[in-house]
Amino acid sequence: MVEELKSWIVYLPGNRISKKVDGIQFKLFCLTHTKADALPPSHVVLDALDVSTMSSASASKENLITILIALDHAFFAFAADLVGQFTCGELPQLLNEPDFSPQWNKSVQGLLRMVPVLRHFGWALQLLMLVPVSLLKALHPEAAGFKMYTLVGEERVDKVKSEITKETKDSNVEQKQSVFHHILKSDLHPSEKGPARLKSEALAFFGAGTITTATTLGLITYYVLADSRIEKRLREELKDVTAAFPEEVPLWADLEKLPYLQGCIKEGLQSVWEINLGRFFRRNVRIAPDVELQYKEWTISKNTTVGISISSMHMDPEVCPEPYKFKPDRWVGDYNPLMNRNFVPFSRGSRNCLGMNLALAELYVCIAVLFRPGGYEMSLVGTDESDMVLVHDSEVGVPKRDSKGLNVRVD
């Protein structure tokens, strides 16, 4: 179990994976993360987001007066549902829980607060895994959140293995499609399909696919609601493409052609207070142990640590004026082409983010559904910028400890 968690907390001192093993795993997951693969689950779950948001409040538009919603909880539940569907072939149904399963959000936040400690004191992982969740809840709720997060992944993997066994024995059983169904049916070496390996990947998927997407959705939504001019222009642009909702959910392929919506998404990924989707405050590093690397006229010796600061690229004022302001219109019309060169929220090249297409599909369709004309009117309640700004480094950016979250009134 300790090794499973170390594979996710990539910055634990001394934690490294071999180039050969990493290449095998990366190529496999690339097969399950194409742009086409991202579309079907996004269509299904994003359709449910708007319906669940309102139905959970026990109101319809006809009898609606005012509803207060913790939208950050909704975003975390939404992202977890989609990751569950995509990874394991099953919706965890967190969106349908009362108040969007706030205990899930609390567990995630507890996990994040433990990361700085675990990064430097790896031995603490072993202690955490030996203590029952019930005792951890009483002694240290944040640590309990960390362990509960790992158990979610374990339960999903065990269920997928059981489903595949049933499919093998009975041809009439529906064959589900997901990342883990694909892996377990593949011809990979048994070591790559073992319980520890898959449970480690489940943890990675739920961590990477939930926290980053939910946080980015919250940041974009906050800044749109905080500026009526941005909201008005966004709703106007979405008028035609969302006209048939909810009978037809707008497709990502159509939405990404809308320049102002694209600007809002890019601002959320790039320009929100130095943090990108990966939200790493530190440099991402790689090491080529066997070969020298040639970059232009420079030769980089083998075994040299090479890294790049994505935030310094995103926040270069010479390329992107006023980088700390949320300005979607900077991406509309003629703009500095160097902005595209510097836009690397998912990294770039052969090692870019595996979940990039899925994340973009979520962001585009979710924001479009929330801000479509004729939809519900939302306004911020008790939330200001200090509640949203990411100030703590827990591998991903985390707001201040006493953040009130993203609370909105729906009229």
Beta strands, then each sheet from edge to edge (+ up, - down):
strand 1: 67-70
strand 2: 284-287
strand 3: 293-295
strand 4: 298-300
strand 5: 305-308
strand 6: 378-380
strand 7: 392-393
strand 8: 397-398
strand 9: 407-410
sheet 1: 1+ 9- 6+
sheet 2: 2+ 5-
sheet 3: 3+ 4-
sheet 4: 7+ 8-
end
